[in-house]
Amino acid sequence: MKSSIKFYLIIALFLNHLAFCQETIEDNQIIALGLLKNDMHLGENIDTYNCGLKYLNEIKQGEVLVITGIKECVSEKDNQSTKFYEVKFNEKYLFIEVDFLICEKDYYQIINSFTEQERNIFRDNSSKVADIQKLDKLKKFDEFIKYSTQQGLIVKKWKIIDESEYTDGTSVEIEFINPTKKTIKYIWTTFVGYNAVEDPVIDRMKGVKNITVKSIGPIKPDESGLYTFEYVWYTDIVETAKITNIKIQYMDGTFKTITLPDKEIMSDSLLKILDEQD
């Protein structure tokens, strides 16, 4: 019982201080993490003929992965050796070449020094941490959806776009999700653009810094709408922008105003979870 309690204290420490390539040690129990260098395809199996990966799963750059083991493949084709980490992600065990994970320590050598019993304990413990890591992400996702449902809208993603190299203009592309049970009729979104020194941009045609665009629905419950607005600013000096206010009108005639729109914008990590659900 004492050993079990200590292990779950390790998990609590892991969740509170999650950072790439760290290890947590308590009575020789290690949690090894690696940061994915680039967008990668990880494999469920390794082809022994050429040490290539099979049954690929794409994972995006910056994902923190829990290392559960190691494997060395010696190619039947040319007798070349390739070293892999085994990781657990979304309840799957996957393989990735060691060079594609950023780690401060050589976890391959550390794990390779374990006895078979120690490797089994390490894999079991690391697997539990990976499962809890996923649950923690899902909990944050659920909290975001509940909050956004109360507010009436989700901004799935948005970006500013240089209109053309031949004209002065900056456009906006934005995608909304309707998490409510009512159909959205209109959405008014107010933006402020900023130049390279972070001063608000006063549009020379409109003479204002707060620019509002109108998105026309309908956006039915649990559906999304993608909109592109050309020449929101008649200038190319807009480097960044913020959404400062959102007003929504529903088909039943009711309105909602969102004064803290940053809280309605999906982060990259939340967007990854949403994409995985699809």
C-alpha positions in Angstrom: 0.0 0.0 0.0 2.8 2.4 0.9 4.4 1.9 -2.6 1.1 2.5 -4.3 0.5 5.8 -2.4 3.9 7.0 -3.3 3.3 6.3 -7.0 0.1 8.3 -7.0 1.9 11.2 -5.3 4.3 11.0 -8.2 1.4 11.3 -10.6 0.1 14.3 -8.7 3.5 16.0 -9.0 3.5 15.2 -12.7 0.2 16.8 -13.3 1.1 19.9 -11.3 4.5 20.4 -12.9 4.2 19.0 -16.4 7.2 20.1 -18.4 9.0 18.5 -21.3 11.9 16.1 -20.8 11.7 15.9 -17.0 11.9 12.9 -14.8 10.3 12.4 -11.4 12.0 10.0 -9.1 10.6 8.5 -5.9 12.1 5.2 -4.6 13.7 4.6 -8.1 10.4 5.1 -9.9 10.9 7.4 -13.0 8.4 9.2 -15.2 10.2 10.1 -18.5 8.7 12.8 -20.8 9.7 13.9 -24.3 8.7 16.9 -26.4 7.9 16.2 -30.0 10.3 18.2 -32.3 8.0 18.4 -35.4 4.7 17.1 -36.7 5.4 13.4 -36.9 3.8 10.1 -37.8 4.3 7.6 -35.1 3.9 3.9 -35.8 2.0 1.1 -33.9 4.5 -1.4 -35.2 8.0 -1.6 -36.6 8.8 -3.4 -39.9 11.7 -5.6 -39.2 12.8 -5.6 -42.9 13.8 -2.0 -43.0 12.9 -0.7 -39.5 10.2 1.5 -41.0 7.0 2.3 -39.0 3.6 0.8 -39.8 0.0 1.8 -39.0 0.9 5.5 -38.6 -0.7 8.0 -36.3 0.0 11.8 -36.8 0.9 13.8 -33.7 1.5 17.6 -33.9 4.7 19.4 -32.9 5.0 20.3 -29.3 3.1 17.4 -27.8 4.5 16.2 -24.5 4.7 12.4 -24.7 5.1 9.9 -21.9 7.8 7.4 -22.6 6.8 3.8 -21.7 9.8 1.8 -23.1 12.5 1.3 -25.7 13.1 -0.9 -28.7 16.0 -1.5 -30.9 15.4 -2.7 -34.5 18.2 -4.3 -36.6 17.1 -4.1 -40.3 17.0 -7.4 -42.1 17.7 -5.4 -45.3 21.1 -3.9 -44.4 21.7 -4.9 -40.8 21.5 -1.2 -39.7 20.3 -0.5 -36.1 17.7 2.0 -35.3 16.6 3.0 -31.7 13.0 3.8 -30.8 11.1 5.0 -27.8 7.8 3.5 -27.1 5.3 6.1 -26.0 1.6 6.0 -25.0 -0.7 8.5 -26.6 -4.5 8.5 -26.6 -4.5 4.9 -25.2 -2.2 3.6 -28.0 1.4 2.4 -27.7 3.4 4.0 -30.5 7.0 4.0 -31.6 9.2 7.0 -32.5 12.9 7.2 -33.3 14.8 8.6 -30.3 16.2 11.5 -32.3 12.7 13.0 -32.8 12.0 13.6 -29.1 13.7 16.4 -27.2 15.0 15.1 -23.9 17.6 16.5 -21.6 18.7 13.0 -20.6 19.4 9.9 -22.5 16.3 7.9 -21.4 17.1 5.2 -23.8 20.3 4.3 -21.9 18.5 4.7 -18.5 15.7 2.3 -19.5 18.2 0.0 -21.2 20.0 -0.4 -17.8 16.8 -1.6 -16.1 16.3 -5.2 -15.3 13.3 -6.9 -17.0 11.3 -6.5 -13.8 12.2 -2.8 -13.5 11.2 -2.3 -17.2 7.8 -3.9 -16.5 7.2 -1.7 -13.5 8.3 1.4 -15.4 6.0 0.6 -18.3 3.0 0.0 -16.1 3.6 3.2 -14.1 4.2 5.3 -17.2 1.1 3.9 -18.8 -1.0 5.0 -15.9 0.5 8.5 -16.1 -0.3 8.7 -19.8 -3.9 7.7 -19.1 -4.2 10.4 -16.4 -2.5 12.9 -18.7 -5.3 12.3 -21.2 -8.0 12.5 -18.6 -6.5 15.8 -17.4 -6.7 17.2 -21.0 -10.3 15.9 -21.4 -11.2 17.6 -18.1 -9.9 20.9 -19.3 -11.7 20.4 -22.6 -15.0 19.7 -20.8 -14.6 22.7 -18.6 -14.0 24.9 -21.7 -17.1 23.5 -23.5 -19.3 24.0 -20.4 -18.1 27.6 -20.0 -18.5 28.4 -23.7 -22.0 26.9 -23.7 -23.0 29.3 -21.0 -21.4 32.2 -22.9 -23.1 31.2 -26.1 -20.3 30.7 -28.6 -16.9 29.1 -29.4 -14.3 30.7 -31.6 -12.7 27.6 -33.0 -9.9 29.4 -34.8 -9.2 32.7 -36.5 -6.3 34.6 -38.2 -5.4 37.7 -40.0 -4.4 37.5 -43.7 -2.4 39.8 -45.9 -4.9 40.6 -48.6 -2.4 40.9 -51.5 1.1 42.0 -52.3 -0.3 44.4 -54.9 -2.8 46.2 -52.6 -2.9 47.5 -49.1 -5.3 45.4 -47.0 -5.6 42.9 -44.2 -8.4 40.3 -44.0 -9.7 38.1 -41.3 -10.8 34.4 -41.4 -12.8 33.1 -38.4 -14.6 30.0 -37.6 -17.3 29.7 -34.9 -19.0 26.7 -33.2 -22.5 27.0 -31.8 -22.4 25.0 -28.5 -26.0 26.0 -27.5 -29.4 24.6 -28.2 -30.5 27.6 -30.2 -29.7 28.5 -33.8 -27.5 31.6 -34.3 -28.8 34.2 -36.7 -26.0 36.8 -36.7 -22.6 37.4 -35.0 -21.0 40.8 -34.7 -17.2 40.5 -34.0 -15.1 43.6 -33.1 -11.4 43.6 -33.8 -8.5 45.9 -32.9 -5.4 45.6 -35.1 -1.9 46.4 -33.8 1.3 47.4 -35.7 4.8 46.1 -35.2 5.3 48.3 -32.1 2.0 47.2 -30.6 0.1 50.4 -31.2 -3.5 50.2 -32.3 -3.9 50.7 -36.0 -6.3 53.5 -37.1 -7.8 52.4 -40.4 -7.2 55.3 -42.9 -10.4 54.6 -44.8 -12.7 54.2 -41.7 -10.9 56.4 -39.3 -11.4 54.0 -36.3 -9.4 51.4 -34.4 -12.4 49.2 -33.4 -13.7 47.5 -36.5 -16.8 45.3 -36.4 -17.8 42.6 -39.0 -21.1 40.8 -39.2 -21.3 37.0 -39.8 -24.7 35.8 -41.2 -26.0 32.4 -40.1 -27.8 30.3 -39.6 -25.4 28.2 -37.4 -27.4 25.4 -36.0 -26.7 23.8 -32.6 -23.4 21.8 -32.5 -22.5 23.1 -36.0 -19.9 25.5 -37.2 -19.6 28.4 -39.6 -16.5 29.6 -41.4 -16.2 33.2 -42.6 -13.7 35.3 -44.5 -13.8 39.1 -44.4 -11.7 40.9 -47.0 -10.1 44.3 -46.3 -11.1 44.5 -42.7 -8.2 47.0 -42.6 -7.2 49.0 -45.7 -3.5 48.8 -44.7 -0.7 46.2 -44.6 0.8 47.4 -41.3 -1.5 45.1 -39.1 0.9 42.6 -37.5 -1.4 41.2 -34.8 -5.0 41.6 -33.8 -7.4 41.0 -30.9 -11.1 40.3 -30.7 -12.4 42.8 -28.2 -16.2 42.1 -28.3 -18.7 39.6 -29.7 -22.5 40.1 -29.9 -24.7 37.2 -30.9 -28.4 37.2 -32.1 -30.3 34.0 -32.1 -33.2 33.0 -34.3 -35.6 33.5 -31.4 -34.7 37.2 -31.2 -32.6 37.0 -28.1 -29.1 38.5 -27.8 -25.9 37.7 -25.9 -22.8 39.9 -25.6 -19.3 38.4 -24.8 -17.0 41.0 -23.3 -14.1 38.6 -22.6 -13.9 36.9 -26.0 -10.3 35.6 -25.3 -11.9 32.9 -23.0 -14.0 31.7 -26.0 -11.1 31.1 -28.3 -9.9 27.5 -28.5 -6.2 27.0 -27.7 -4.1 24.8 -29.8 -4.2 22.0 -27.2 -8.0 22.2 -27.0 -8.3 22.2 -30.8 -6.1 19.0 -31.0 -8.6 17.3 -28.7 -11.5 18.5 -30.8 -9.9 17.2 -33.9 -9.2 13.8 -32.3 -13.0 13.5 -31.4 -13.8 14.0 -35.1 
